[in-house]
Amino acid sequence: MKTVLIGQGNEIEEMHQTTWEQELAGIPERQRARLEFMTEEHHAVRYFAVRELTRQGRPLTPALIADRLDLPESRVVEILEELEKNLLFLVRNDEGAVSWAFPVTVDRTPHRLTFSTGERLYGA
């Protein structure tokens, strides 16, 4: 019988390989269910945040996102709230600007990233 070792916190647990494979097989369906609430606008805001945090290296205000995506600012704020609440794809700072959009952040972390285009940022 083959097993897989799974690290959780300070513990290492042993799991049967077939159980592990069954859990992995269910990931696409679970992810699809988690993403069901997202509209095209949600995806556009999220992709924009990741791309522009990398390019600009500073938090992105809802006004900037709204302007660049040609969406009402109030709608962008709603989308940011929903993304933050439902999935933690992103985090806003105290001023409401996006400072973290997985997998990048403008907040200092131990994970420094350098992209092939030369941009440098922190990993979330």
N, CA, C and O atoms as a MOPAC input file, in Angstrom:
PM7 MOZYME 1SCF
protein

 N      0.84400 1    -1.17400 1     0.00000 1
 C      0.00000 1     0.00000 1     0.00000 1
 C      0.89600 1     1.24800 1     0.00000 1
 O      1.80800 1     1.37000 1     0.81800 1
 N      0.62000 1     2.16800 1    -0.93200 1
 C      1.39000 1     3.40500 1    -1.02700 1
 C      0.70500 1     4.48700 1    -0.20700 1
 O     -0.52200 1     4.54700 1    -0.12600 1
 N      1.53400 1     5.35100 1     0.40600 1
 C      0.99000 1     6.44600 1     1.19700 1
 C      1.64900 1     7.75500 1     0.77100 1
 O      2.70200 1     7.77200 1     0.13400 1
 N      0.99300 1     8.84300 1     1.14700 1
 C      1.48600 1    10.18800 1     0.90600 1
 C      1.59800 1    10.86300 1     2.26200 1
 O      0.71900 1    10.71100 1     3.11000 1
 N      2.69000 1    11.61700 1     2.47000 1
 C      2.84400 1    12.37100 1     3.71400 1
 C      2.35100 1    13.79400 1     3.47400 1
 O      2.75400 1    14.45300 1     2.51600 1
 N      1.47600 1    14.25300 1     4.35600 1
 C      0.87500 1    15.58100 1     4.25600 1
 C      1.28100 1    16.38700 1     5.48300 1
 O      1.03700 1    15.96800 1     6.61400 1
 N      1.90300 1    17.54800 1     5.25900 1
 C      2.26600 1    18.42500 1     6.36300 1
 C      1.16200 1    19.43200 1     6.63000 1
 O      0.73500 1    20.15600 1     5.73000 1
 N      0.69900 1    19.47200 1     7.88000 1
 C     -0.30800 1    20.44700 1     8.29600 1
 C      0.14300 1    21.03600 1     9.61600 1
 O      0.13000 1    20.36400 1    10.64700 1
 N      0.54900 1    22.31500 1     9.57600 1
 C      1.09200 1    22.94200 1    10.77600 1
 C      2.37300 1    22.23900 1    11.17300 1
 O      3.28000 1    22.08200 1    10.35500 1
 N      2.45100 1    21.81500 1    12.42800 1
 C      3.63200 1    21.10700 1    12.92000 1
 C      3.49500 1    19.59600 1    12.80800 1
 O      4.37600 1    18.86000 1    13.25400 1
 N      2.43200 1    19.13800 1    12.23300 1
 C      2.14700 1    17.70500 1    12.14600 1
 C      2.36400 1    17.18500 1    10.73200 1
 O      2.13900 1    17.90100 1     9.75600 1
 N      2.79600 1    15.95000 1    10.62900 1
 C      2.86800 1    15.25300 1     9.35500 1
 C      1.95100 1    14.04900 1     9.46700 1
 O      2.11400 1    13.19500 1    10.33900 1
 N      0.98300 1    14.00300 1     8.56100 1
 C      0.01300 1    12.91800 1     8.56600 1
 C      0.24600 1    12.01500 1     7.36700 1
 O      0.70200 1    12.45700 1     6.31200 1
 N     -0.07100 1    10.76200 1     7.54700 1
 C      0.03600 1     9.78900 1     6.48300 1
 C     -1.35100 1     9.56900 1     5.89000 1
 O     -2.32900 1     9.41800 1     6.62300 1
 N     -1.43200 1     9.55200 1     4.54900 1
 C     -2.71100 1     9.34400 1     3.88200 1
 C     -2.51700 1     8.27900 1     2.79700 1
 O     -1.49900 1     8.26600 1     2.10500 1
 N     -3.49000 1     7.40300 1     2.66100 1
 C     -3.42000 1     6.40000 1     1.59700 1
 C     -3.40400 1     7.11800 1     0.25100 1
 O     -4.10800 1     8.11000 1     0.06100 1
 N     -2.60700 1     6.61900 1    -0.66900 1
 C     -2.48600 1     7.25200 1    -1.97800 1
 C     -3.82800 1     7.36200 1    -2.67900 1
 O     -4.10300 1     8.38900 1    -3.29800 1
 N     -4.66400 1     6.35500 1    -2.60600 1
 C     -5.96800 1     6.40500 1    -3.28600 1
 C     -6.86700 1     7.49400 1    -2.69500 1
 O     -7.59700 1     8.16100 1    -3.42800 1
 N     -6.81500 1     7.67300 1    -1.38600 1
 C     -7.59500 1     8.74300 1    -0.74200 1
 C     -7.10700 1    10.09700 1    -1.21900 1
 O     -7.90600 1    10.97500 1    -1.54400 1
 N     -5.78700 1    10.26500 1    -1.26000 1
 C     -5.18200 1    11.52000 1    -1.71800 1
 C     -5.59000 1    11.81500 1    -3.16000 1
 O     -5.94000 1    12.94900 1    -3.48800 1
 N     -5.54400 1    10.79800 1    -4.02000 1
 C     -5.91500 1    10.97900 1    -5.42000 1
 C     -7.39200 1    11.34200 1    -5.55500 1
 O     -7.75400 1    12.15200 1    -6.40800 1
 N     -8.24200 1    10.75300 1    -4.72500 1
 C     -9.67000 1    11.09100 1    -4.75600 1
 C     -9.88500 1    12.54400 1    -4.34800 1
 O    -10.69900 1    13.24600 1    -4.94800 1
 N     -9.15900 1    12.99200 1    -3.33000 1
 C     -9.28100 1    14.39000 1    -2.90400 1
 C     -8.80500 1    15.33300 1    -3.99900 1
 O     -9.43600 1    16.36100 1    -4.24600 1
 N     -7.71500 1    15.00200 1    -4.65200 1
 C     -7.21900 1    15.82900 1    -5.75000 1
 C     -8.21500 1    15.88800 1    -6.90300 1
 O     -8.40200 1    16.94100 1    -7.51400 1
 N     -8.84000 1    14.78000 1    -7.19400 1
 C     -9.80300 1    14.72000 1    -8.29200 1
 C    -10.99100 1    15.65800 1    -8.05500 1
 O    -11.59800 1    16.13900 1    -9.01200 1
 N    -11.32300 1    15.91700 1    -6.79800 1
 C    -12.45500 1    16.78300 1    -6.47700 1
 C    -12.14300 1    18.26600 1    -6.50800 1
 O    -13.05700 1    19.08600 1    -6.41500 1
 N    -10.87800 1    18.63100 1    -6.63600 1
 C    -10.49100 1    20.04500 1    -6.59400 1
 C    -11.14400 1    20.86600 1    -7.70200 1
 O    -11.68800 1    21.93000 1    -7.40400 1
 N    -11.12200 1    20.43000 1    -8.97000 1
 C    -11.73900 1    21.27000 1   -10.01000 1
 C    -13.19700 1    21.59800 1    -9.71900 1
 O    -13.61700 1    22.73500 1    -9.92900 1
 N    -13.97100 1    20.64600 1    -9.24700 1
 C    -15.38600 1    20.89800 1    -8.95500 1
 C    -15.54200 1    21.86500 1    -7.78200 1
 O    -16.39000 1    22.75600 1    -7.82000 1
 N    -14.73500 1    21.69300 1    -6.75200 1
 C    -14.80700 1    22.61500 1    -5.60000 1
 C    -14.41100 1    24.03000 1    -6.01800 1
 O    -15.03600 1    25.00100 1    -5.59000 1
 N    -13.38400 1    24.15000 1    -6.84500 1
 C    -12.95800 1    25.47100 1    -7.30800 1
 C    -14.03800 1    26.11600 1    -8.17300 1
 O    -14.32700 1    27.30500 1    -8.04200 1
 N    -14.62400 1    25.32200 1    -9.04900 1
 C    -15.69300 1    25.84700 1    -9.91000 1
 C    -16.83000 1    26.40000 1    -9.05100 1
 O    -17.35900 1    27.47400 1    -9.33900 1
 N    -17.20500 1    25.67700 1    -8.00500 1
 C    -18.27500 1    26.12800 1    -7.11300 1
 C    -17.88000 1    27.42400 1    -6.40200 1
 O    -18.72000 1    28.30600 1    -6.22100 1
 N    -16.61100 1    27.54900 1    -5.99800 1
 C    -16.15300 1    28.76600 1    -5.31800 1
 C    -16.15800 1    29.97100 1    -6.25100 1
 O    -16.30500 1    31.10500 1    -5.79500 1
 N    -15.99800 1    29.74000 1    -7.54500 1
 C    -15.89700 1    30.83300 1    -8.51500 1
 C    -17.23300 1    31.19900 1    -9.15600 1
 O    -17.30000 1    32.14800 1    -9.93700 1
 N    -18.28800 1    30.46800 1    -8.84000 1
 C    -19.57800 1    30.67900 1    -9.50500 1
 C    -20.09300 1    32.10900 1    -9.40900 1
 O    -20.74500 1    32.58600 1   -10.33900 1
 N    -19.82100 1    32.79600 1    -8.32300 1
 C    -20.35700 1    34.14400 1    -8.14400 1
 C    -19.67600 1    35.16800 1    -9.05300 1
 O    -20.19700 1    36.26500 1    -9.25100 1
 N    -18.52300 1    34.81600 1    -9.60200 1
 C    -17.73300 1    35.78800 1   -10.35600 1
 C    -18.28600 1    36.01000 1   -11.76300 1
 O    -18.54000 1    35.07000 1   -12.51600 1
 N    -18.46300 1    37.29700 1   -12.08600 1
 C    -18.88700 1    37.70200 1   -13.42000 1
 C    -17.64400 1    38.05300 1   -14.24300 1
 O    -16.52300 1    37.99700 1   -13.73700 1
 N    -17.84800 1    38.41000 1   -15.49800 1
 C    -16.74100 1    38.89100 1   -16.33000 1
 C    -16.07400 1    40.09800 1   -15.68100 1
 O    -14.85400 1    40.24900 1   -15.74200 1
 N    -16.87600 1    40.95000 1   -15.06400 1
 C    -16.32700 1    42.14200 1   -14.40500 1
 C    -15.42500 1    41.75300 1   -13.23700 1
 O    -14.37200 1    42.36000 1   -13.04200 1
 N    -15.82400 1    40.75100 1   -12.46300 1
 C    -14.99400 1    40.27800 1   -11.34800 1
 C    -13.63300 1    39.80800 1   -11.86200 1
 O    -12.59000 1    40.16600 1   -11.31600 1
 N    -13.66700 1    39.00100 1   -12.91800 1
 C    -12.41700 1    38.49300 1   -13.48600 1
 C    -11.57100 1    39.63700 1   -14.03100 1
 O    -10.35200 1    39.64200 1   -13.85400 1
 N    -12.20000 1    40.60400 1   -14.69100 1
 C    -11.46100 1    41.73100 1   -15.25500 1
 C    -10.77700 1    42.54000 1   -14.15400 1
 O     -9.62000 1    42.93500 1   -14.29500 1
 N    -11.49200 1    42.78400 1   -13.06600 1
 C    -10.91300 1    43.55000 1   -11.95100 1
 C     -9.75500 1    42.78300 1   -11.32900 1
 O     -8.70400 1    43.36200 1   -11.05400 1
 N     -9.93300 1    41.51700 1   -11.11100 1
 C     -8.87100 1    40.71700 1   -10.50400 1
 C     -7.63700 1    40.65900 1   -11.39600 1
 O     -6.52400 1    40.88200 1   -10.91900 1
 N     -7.81300 1    40.36200 1   -12.68400 1
 C     -6.67100 1    40.30100 1   -13.59400 1
 C     -5.97200 1    41.65500 1   -13.68000 1
 O     -4.74300 1    41.72900 1   -13.69800 1
 N     -6.76600 1    42.72200 1   -13.73400 1
 C     -6.18400 1    44.06700 1   -13.77300 1
 C     -5.34500 1    44.31900 1   -12.53400 1
 O     -4.23200 1    44.83500 1   -12.63200 1
 N     -5.86700 1    43.96200 1   -11.37500 1
 C     -5.14700 1    44.20800 1   -10.12000 1
 C     -3.80600 1    43.48000 1   -10.09500 1
 O     -2.79400 1    44.06500 1    -9.71000 1
 N     -3.78600 1    42.23000 1   -10.49500 1
 C     -2.52300 1    41.47800 1   -10.50000 1
 C     -1.53800 1    42.12600 1   -11.47600 1
 O     -0.38000 1    42.36300 1   -11.13100 1
 N     -1.99800 1    42.40500 1   -12.67900 1
 C     -1.12700 1    42.98400 1   -13.70600 1
 C     -0.60500 1    44.36500 1   -13.29400 1
 O      0.58700 1    44.64700 1   -13.42300 1
 N     -1.49500 1    45.21400 1   -12.80300 1
 C     -1.08700 1    46.58900 1   -12.51400 1
 C     -0.30800 1    46.72300 1   -11.21200 1
 O      0.55200 1    47.59900 1   -11.11400 1
 N     -0.57300 1    45.89700 1   -10.21700 1
 C      0.28100 1    45.92700 1    -9.02300 1
 C      1.71700 1    45.63800 1    -9.42800 1
 O      2.65200 1    46.27100 1    -8.93800 1
 N      1.88100 1    44.67500 1   -10.32700 1
 C      3.21000 1    44.31400 1   -10.80100 1
 C      3.84500 1    45.46700 1   -11.56300 1
 O      5.02800 1    45.75400 1   -11.38100 1
 N      3.08400 1    46.11800 1   -12.40100 1
 C      3.62000 1    47.22400 1   -13.21500 1
 C      3.86300 1    48.48800 1   -12.39400 1
 O      4.89700 1    49.14000 1   -12.54200 1
 N      2.90400 1    48.83300 1   -11.52500 1
 C      2.97800 1    50.11300 1   -10.82200 1
 C      3.70900 1    50.04300 1    -9.49800 1
 O      4.30600 1    51.03000 1    -9.06700 1
 N      3.66900 1    48.88500 1    -8.84000 1
 C      4.37800 1    48.73600 1    -7.57700 1
 C      3.80800 1    49.56300 1    -6.43800 1
 O      4.50800 1    49.84400 1    -5.46500 1
 N      2.55400 1    49.95300 1    -6.54700 1
 C      1.88200 1    50.71400 1    -5.49100 1
 C      0.41300 1    50.31400 1    -5.45200 1
 O     -0.10300 1    49.77500 1    -6.43100 1
 N     -0.27400 1    50.57000 1    -4.33000 1
 C     -1.68700 1    50.18800 1    -4.22800 1
 C     -2.53600 1    50.84400 1    -5.32800 1
 O     -2.24700 1    51.94900 1    -5.78700 1
 N     -3.56900 1    50.14000 1    -5.72300 1
 C     -4.45400 1    50.59700 1    -6.79700 1
 C     -5.77600 1    51.06900 1    -6.21100 1
 O     -6.46900 1    50.30400 1    -5.54100 1
 N     -6.11800 1    52.29900 1    -6.45700 1
 C     -7.37200 1    52.84400 1    -5.93700 1
 C     -8.54900 1    52.34900 1    -6.77100 1
 O     -8.39300 1    52.02900 1    -7.94900 1
 N     -9.73200 1    52.28800 1    -6.15000 1
 C    -10.92200 1    51.92700 1    -6.92800 1
 C    -11.14600 1    52.88400 1    -8.10200 1
 O    -11.60600 1    52.46000 1    -9.16200 1
 N    -10.82800 1    54.15800 1    -7.92600 1
 C    -11.00900 1    55.13700 1    -9.00500 1
 C    -10.11800 1    54.80800 1   -10.20100 1
 O    -10.55600 1    54.90400 1   -11.34700 1
 N     -8.88600 1    54.42400 1    -9.94000 1
 C     -7.97100 1    54.05100 1   -11.02400 1
 C     -8.49000 1    52.81800 1   -11.75800 1
 O     -8.52700 1    52.78900 1   -12.98800 1
 N     -8.88700 1    51.80800 1   -11.00200 1
 C     -9.40400 1    50.57400 1   -11.60700 1
 C    -10.64000 1    50.88100 1   -12.44200 1
 O    -10.76700 1    50.39400 1   -13.56600 1
 N    -11.55500 1    51.68900 1   -11.89500 1
 C    -12.78400 1    52.05500 1   -12.60000 1
 C    -12.47200 1    52.78300 1   -13.89900 1
 O    -13.07500 1    52.50300 1   -14.93500 1
 N    -11.53100 1    53.71500 1   -13.84000 1
 C    -11.15900 1    54.48900 1   -15.02300 1
 C    -10.57600 1    53.59700 1   -16.10500 1
 O    -10.96600 1    53.68700 1   -17.26900 1
 N     -9.65800 1    52.75100 1   -15.72700 1
 C     -8.96300 1    51.90000 1   -16.70500 1
 C     -9.86800 1    50.82200 1   -17.29700 1
 O     -9.69800 1    50.43400 1   -18.45200 1
 N    -10.83100 1    50.33700 1   -16.51000 1
 C    -11.72800 1    49.27800 1   -16.99200 1
 C    -13.05700 1    49.81900 1   -17.48300 1
 O    -13.93000 1    49.05700 1   -17.89800 1
 N    -13.21200 1    51.14700 1   -17.43700 1
 C    -14.43800 1    51.80000 1   -17.88200 1
 C    -15.67200 1    51.23000 1   -17.17700 1
 O    -16.66600 1    50.86400 1   -17.80500 1
 N    -15.56600 1    51.16900 1   -15.84300 1
 C    -16.66600 1    50.72300 1   -14.98800 1
 C    -16.98700 1    51.83300 1   -13.99400 1
 O    -16.10900 1    52.63000 1   -13.66500 1
 N    -18.21500 1    51.90200 1   -13.51200 1
 C    -18.51900 1    52.87300 1   -12.45900 1
 C    -17.70500 1    52.53900 1   -11.20000 1
 O    -17.55000 1    51.37000 1   -10.84800 1
 N    -17.19600 1    53.56100 1   -10.53700 1
 C    -16.39200 1    53.33500 1    -9.33300 1
 C    -17.18200 1    52.57700 1    -8.27100 1
 O    -16.63100 1    51.72700 1    -7.57300 1
 N    -18.47500 1    52.88400 1    -8.14800 1
 C    -19.29100 1    52.17300 1    -7.15300 1
 C    -19.33500 1    50.67700 1    -7.45300 1
 O    -19.34200 1    49.85900 1    -6.53300 1
 N    -19.36300 1    50.31600 1    -8.73500 1
 C    -19.37100 1    48.89500 1    -9.10800 1
 C    -18.02000 1    48.25700 1    -8.78200 1
 O    -17.97500 1    47.11900 1    -8.31500 1
 N    -16.93800 1    48.96200 1    -9.01900 1
 C    -15.60400 1    48.44400 1    -8.69600 1
 C    -15.49600 1    48.19800 1    -7.19600 1
 O    -14.96500 1    47.16900 1    -6.77800 1
 N    -15.98700 1    49.11600 1    -6.38900 1
 C    -15.95100 1    48.93800 1    -4.93600 1
 C    -16.74000 1    47.69100 1    -4.54000 1
 O    -16.27800 1    46.91200 1    -3.70500 1
 N    -17.92100 1    47.48800 1    -5.12400 1
 C    -18.70900 1    46.27400 1    -4.84300 1
 C    -17.92600 1    45.01800 1    -5.20100 1
 O    -17.88500 1    44.06400 1    -4.42300 1
 N    -17.31400 1    45.01800 1    -6.36100 1
 C    -16.55500 1    43.85500 1    -6.83000 1
 C    -15.38000 1    43.58600 1    -5.90000 1
 O    -15.12600 1    42.43700 1    -5.54100 1
 N    -14.66100 1    44.63600 1    -5.50500 1
 C    -13.52400 1    44.45800 1    -4.59600 1
 C    -13.98700 1    43.86000 1    -3.27100 1
 O    -13.33800 1    42.96800 1    -2.72500 1
 N    -15.11000 1    44.35400 1    -2.75900 1
 C    -15.65100 1    43.80500 1    -1.51100 1
 C    -15.99200 1    42.32800 1    -1.66300 1
 O    -15.69800 1    41.52300 1    -0.77900 1
 N    -16.61400 1    41.97600 1    -2.78600 1
 C    -16.99800 1    40.57800 1    -3.01000 1
 C    -15.78400 1    39.67800 1    -3.17300 1
 O    -15.75800 1    38.57600 1    -2.62700 1
 N    -14.78600 1    40.12300 1    -3.90800 1
 C    -13.57100 1    39.32400 1    -4.08000 1
 C    -12.85100 1    39.13200 1    -2.75100 1
 O    -12.37300 1    38.04000 1    -2.44400 1
 N    -12.78100 1    40.19500 1    -1.97500 1
 C    -12.11100 1    40.11700 1    -0.67900 1
 C    -12.88800 1    39.20200 1     0.27400 1
 O    -12.29600 1    38.39800 1     0.99400 1
 N    -14.19100 1    39.33000 1     0.27100 1
 C    -15.03600 1    38.55300 1     1.18400 1
 C    -15.08700 1    37.06600 1     0.81600 1
 O    -14.94200 1    36.20500 1     1.68500 1
 N    -15.28700 1    36.77300 1    -0.44000 1
 C    -15.53300 1    35.39500 1    -0.86300 1
 C    -14.29200 1    34.54300 1    -1.07500 1
 O    -14.32300 1    33.33800 1    -0.82400 1
 N    -13.21900 1    35.13600 1    -1.52500 1
 C    -12.11400 1    34.29100 1    -1.94800 1
 C    -10.75000 1    34.70400 1    -1.43200 1
 O     -9.79100 1    33.94100 1    -1.54300 1
 N    -10.65200 1    35.86300 1    -0.88600 1
 C     -9.34800 1    36.38300 1    -0.49300 1
 C     -8.37100 1    36.38200 1    -1.65200 1
 O     -7.17800 1    36.14600 1    -1.46000 1
 N     -8.87800 1    36.64800 1    -2.88100 1
 C     -7.99400 1    36.84900 1    -4.01800 1
 C     -7.23900 1    38.16000 1    -3.86000 1
 O     -6.16300 1    38.34700 1    -4.42900 1
 N     -7.81600 1    39.05700 1    -3.08400 1
 C     -7.16200 1    40.34300 1    -2.90000 1
 C     -7.45100 1    40.91900 1    -1.52700 1
 O     -8.37100 1    40.49700 1    -0.82600 1
 N     -6.63000 1    41.90100 1    -1.16800 1
 C     -6.76900 1    42.60100 1     0.11100 1
 C     -6.60500 1    44.08400 1    -0.16700 1
 O     -5.75600 1    44.49100 1    -0.95900 1
 N     -7.42400 1    44.88300 1     0.49100 1
 C     -7.32000 1    46.33800 1     0.36700 1
 C     -6.69300 1    46.91600 1     1.62400 1
 O     -6.81500 1    46.35500 1     2.71200 1
 N     -6.02300 1    48.04100 1     1.45600 1
 C     -5.42300 1    48.71300 1     2.61000 1
 C     -6.48700 1    49.56500 1     3.31000 1
 O     -7.65500 1    49.55300 1     2.91900 1
 N     -6.08300 1    50.29600 1     4.33400 1
 C     -7.03000 1    51.09900 1     5.11500 1
 C     -7.72600 1    52.17400 1     4.28200 1
 O     -8.81600 1    52.62100 1     4.64000 1
 N     -7.11400 1    52.59100 1     3.18600 1
 C     -7.71900 1    53.60600 1     2.31300 1
 C     -8.63100 1    52.98400 1     1.25400 1
 O     -9.25600 1    53.70700 1     0.47800 1
 N     -8.71300 1    51.66400 1     1.21500 1
 C     -9.57100 1    50.99500 1     0.24500 1
 C     -8.89400 1    50.65100 1    -1.06700 1
 O     -9.54100 1    50.15500 1    -1.98900 1
 N     -7.60400 1    50.90900 1    -1.16000 1
 C     -6.85400 1    50.58700 1    -2.37900 1
 C     -6.34600 1    49.14800 1    -2.30900 1
 O     -6.01300 1    48.64600 1    -1.23500 1
 N     -6.29300 1    48.50300 1    -3.45100 1
 C     -5.81800 1    47.12000 1    -3.50900 1
 C     -4.30300 1    47.11600 1    -3.33200 1
 O     -3.57400 1    47.74000 1    -4.10300 1
 N     -3.84000 1    46.40400 1    -2.30500 1
 C     -2.40100 1    46.30100 1    -2.06300 1
 C     -1.89900 1    44.87200 1    -2.25100 1
 O     -0.69200 1    44.63000 1    -2.26800 1
 N     -2.81300 1    43.94200 1    -2.39000 1
 C     -2.47400 1    42.52700 1    -2.47300 1
 C     -3.45700 1    41.86300 1    -3.41200 1
 O     -4.66600 1    41.93900 1    -3.19800 1
 N     -2.95600 1    41.21300 1    -4.45100 1
 C     -3.79200 1    40.43200 1    -5.36900 1
 C     -2.99700 1    39.18100 1    -5.70300 1
 O     -2.01500 1    39.22500 1    -6.44400 1
 N     -3.43900 1    38.08100 1    -5.14800 1
 C     -2.69000 1    36.83600 1    -5.27000 1
 C     -2.29600 1    36.59900 1    -6.71700 1
 O     -3.15900 1    36.59000 1    -7.59500 1
 N     -1.02600 1    36.40900 1    -6.98300 1
 C      0.06500 1    36.02700 1    -6.09000 1
 C      1.04600 1    37.14800 1    -5.74700 1
 O      2.15200 1    36.86900 1    -5.28500 1
 N      0.66600 1    38.40600 1    -5.96200 1
 C      1.60700 1    39.49800 1    -5.71500 1
 C      1.06200 1    40.49200 1    -4.69000 1
 O     -0.14300 1    40.56000 1    -4.44600 1
 N      1.97800 1    41.26200 1    -4.09400 1
 C      1.60200 1    42.31700 1    -3.16500 1
 C      2.63300 1    43.43200 1    -3.21100 1
 O      3.80500 1    43.20500 1    -3.50900 1
 N      2.17300 1    44.64700 1    -2.90800 1
 C      3.11300 1    45.75600 1    -2.76100 1
 C      3.57600 1    45.87100 1    -1.31400 1
 O      4.47600 1    46.65300 1    -1.00600 1
 N      2.96600 1    45.09800 1    -0.43500 1
 C      3.37700 1    45.08100 1     0.96900 1
 C      4.63800 1    44.22600 1     1.10500 1
 O      4.78300 1    43.19600 1     0.44700 1
 N      5.52800 1    44.66900 1     1.95800 1
 C      6.78600 1    43.94300 1     2.14400 1
 C      6.52800 1    42.56800 1     2.75600 1
 O      5.88900 1    42.44000 1     3.80000 1
 N      7.04400 1    41.54400 1     2.07500 1
 C      6.99400 1    40.16500 1     2.57800 1
 C      8.39900 1    39.58300 1     2.40600 1
 O      9.24500 1    40.20400 1     1.76300 1
 N      8.65600 1    38.41900 1     2.96200 1
 C      9.96700 1    37.79700 1     2.76600 1
 C     10.18200 1    37.28100 1     1.33600 1
 O     11.28500 1    36.86000 1     0.98800 1
 N      9.13300 1    37.31500 1     0.51600 1
 C      9.18600 1    36.71100 1    -0.81800 1
 C      9.33500 1    37.78500 1    -1.89200 1
 O      8.35200 1    38.41700 1    -2.28100 1
 N     10.54300 1    37.99100 1    -2.36500 1
 C     10.82800 1    39.00700 1    -3.37800 1
 C     10.76800 1    38.35400 1    -4.75300 1
 O     11.39900 1    37.32200 1    -4.98000 1
 N     10.00500 1    38.95600 1    -5.68000 1
 C      9.84100 1    38.42100 1    -7.02500 1
 C     10.47800 1    39.35900 1    -8.03700 1
 O     10.40600 1    40.57900 1    -7.88900 1
 N     11.09700 1    38.79800 1    -9.05800 1
 C     11.60100 1    39.56300 1   -10.19100 1
 C     11.03900 1    38.90500 1   -11.44400 1
 O     11.22600 1    37.70800 1   -11.66300 1
 N     10.34600 1    39.69900 1   -12.27100 1
 C      9.72400 1    39.17100 1   -13.46700 1
 C     10.65500 1    39.32300 1   -14.66400 1
 O     11.58200 1    40.13200 1   -14.63400 1
 N     10.40900 1    38.55000 1   -15.71500 1
 C     11.25800 1    38.58400 1   -16.90900 1
 C     11.25000 1    39.96300 1   -17.55900 1
 O     12.17300 1    40.29900 1   -18.30100 1
 N     10.23100 1    40.76000 1   -17.29200 1
 C     10.12500 1    42.11100 1   -17.83900 1
 C     10.89500 1    43.13000 1   -17.00400 1
 O     10.96400 1    44.30600 1   -17.36000 1
 N     11.47200 1    42.67400 1   -15.89100 1
 C     12.26500 1    43.55400 1   -15.04200 1
 C     11.53000 1    44.07700 1   -13.82400 1
 O     12.16900 1    44.57300 1   -12.89600 1
 N     10.19900 1    43.98200 1   -13.79400 1
 C      9.45400 1    44.45400 1   -12.63100 1
 C      9.82900 1    43.61900 1   -11.40400 1
 O     10.11800 1    42.42700 1   -11.50500 1
 N      9.81600 1    44.27700 1   -10.24700 1
 C     10.10000 1    43.59500 1    -8.99300 1
 C      8.97700 1    43.90300 1    -8.02200 1
 O      8.49300 1    45.03200 1    -7.94400 1
 N      8.57000 1    42.88100 1    -7.28300 1
 C      7.46500 1    43.02000 1    -6.34900 1
 C      7.60300 1    41.91200 1    -5.31100 1
 O      8.47500 1    41.05000 1    -5.42200 1
 N      6.75100 1    41.94300 1    -4.32200 1
 C      6.74500 1    40.91000 1    -3.29400 1
 C      5.71500 1    39.85200 1    -3.61700 1
 O      4.68900 1    40.14200 1    -4.23200 1
 N      5.98500 1    38.63100 1    -3.20500 1
 C      5.03200 1    37.54500 1    -3.36700 1
 C      4.05400 1    37.54100 1    -2.20500 1
 O      4.44200 1    37.75700 1    -1.05700 1
 N      2.79600 1    37.29700 1    -2.50500 1
 C      1.75400 1    37.29100 1    -1.48200 1
 C      1.72700 1    35.95000 1    -0.76700 1
 O      0.91200 1    35.74700 1     0.13300 1

